[in-house]
Amino acid sequence: MSKICQITGKKAMIGNNVSHSKRRTKRTFDVNLFTKKFYYVEQDCWISLNICANGLRVINKKGLDAALNEAVAKGYCDWKTIKIIG
């Protein structure tokens, strides 16, 4: 599973750990990503999405259908990659 939000398209960033002596070593800043189930009313089924906290706020604000349509239009996810449960 890649660390990419299916709604906002956020993914892990690369940066540096900086020690007290200012020595820099590479590290990744991961996204606050979790798997969440939603009831998709338009298709009358449950779906599972890998979303970040900001993606959950977008779904609460715009609605699930509008958020999914916008994410597919921007290329963040595809209808084939969305898991349908049951």
C-alpha positions as CSV (number, residue, x, y, z in Angstrom):
1,M,0.0,0.0,0.0
2,S,1.5,3.3,-1.0
3,K,1.4,6.2,1.4
4,I,-0.9,8.4,-0.7
5,C,-4.3,9.9,0.2
6,Q,-7.0,8.9,-2.3
7,I,-8.9,12.2,-1.8
8,T,-6.2,14.9,-1.5
9,G,-3.3,13.2,-3.2
10,K,-1.0,14.0,-0.3
11,K,2.1,11.8,-0.1
12,A,5.2,11.4,2.0
13,M,7.8,14.2,1.9
14,I,11.6,13.8,2.2
15,G,13.6,16.0,4.5
16,N,16.4,16.0,7.0
17,N,16.9,15.0,10.6
18,V,19.1,17.7,12.1
19,S,21.1,16.8,15.2
20,H,22.4,19.1,17.8
21,S,25.7,19.3,15.9
22,K,23.8,20.2,12.8
23,R,24.6,16.9,11.1
24,R,21.9,16.1,8.5
25,T,20.5,12.7,7.7
26,K,17.7,11.9,5.3
27,R,14.2,11.0,6.7
28,T,10.6,10.9,5.5
29,F,7.7,12.9,6.8
30,D,4.8,10.4,6.5
31,V,1.2,11.5,5.9
32,N,-1.4,10.9,8.7
33,L,-3.0,8.1,6.7
34,F,-5.6,5.6,7.8
35,T,-8.2,3.3,6.2
36,K,-11.8,4.3,6.6
37,K,-15.1,2.8,5.5
38,F,-17.8,4.9,4.0
39,Y,-21.4,4.1,2.9
40,Y,-21.6,5.3,-0.7
41,V,-25.3,6.2,-1.2
42,E,-25.2,6.7,-4.9
43,Q,-23.9,3.1,-5.5
44,D,-25.7,1.6,-2.4
45,C,-22.6,-0.1,-1.1
46,W,-19.8,0.3,1.4
47,I,-16.3,1.4,0.2
48,S,-12.9,1.5,1.8
49,L,-10.6,4.5,1.3
50,N,-7.0,5.3,2.3
51,I,-7.4,8.9,3.4
52,C,-5.5,11.4,5.5
53,A,-7.1,13.7,8.2
54,N,-7.4,16.5,5.7
55,G,-9.2,14.2,3.3
56,L,-11.7,13.3,6.0
57,R,-12.4,17.0,6.4
58,V,-12.9,17.5,2.7
59,I,-15.4,14.6,2.7
60,N,-17.3,16.1,5.6
61,K,-17.4,19.5,3.9
62,K,-18.2,18.6,0.3
63,G,-19.8,15.1,0.6
64,L,-18.5,11.7,-0.4
65,D,-19.7,11.8,-4.0
66,A,-18.4,15.3,-4.8
67,A,-15.0,14.5,-3.2
68,L,-14.6,11.2,-5.1
69,N,-15.6,12.8,-8.4
70,E,-13.1,15.6,-7.8
71,A,-10.3,13.2,-6.8
72,V,-10.9,11.1,-9.9
73,A,-10.9,14.2,-12.1
74,K,-7.6,15.3,-10.6
75,G,-6.1,11.8,-11.0
76,Y,-5.5,11.1,-7.3
77,C,-7.5,7.9,-7.4
78,D,-9.3,5.7,-10.0
79,W,-12.7,4.0,-9.8
80,K,-10.9,0.7,-10.1
81,T,-8.7,1.3,-7.1
82,I,-11.6,2.0,-4.7
83,K,-12.4,-1.1,-2.7
84,I,-16.1,-2.1,-2.6
85,I,-17.0,-4.0,0.5
86,G,-19.8,-6.5,0.5
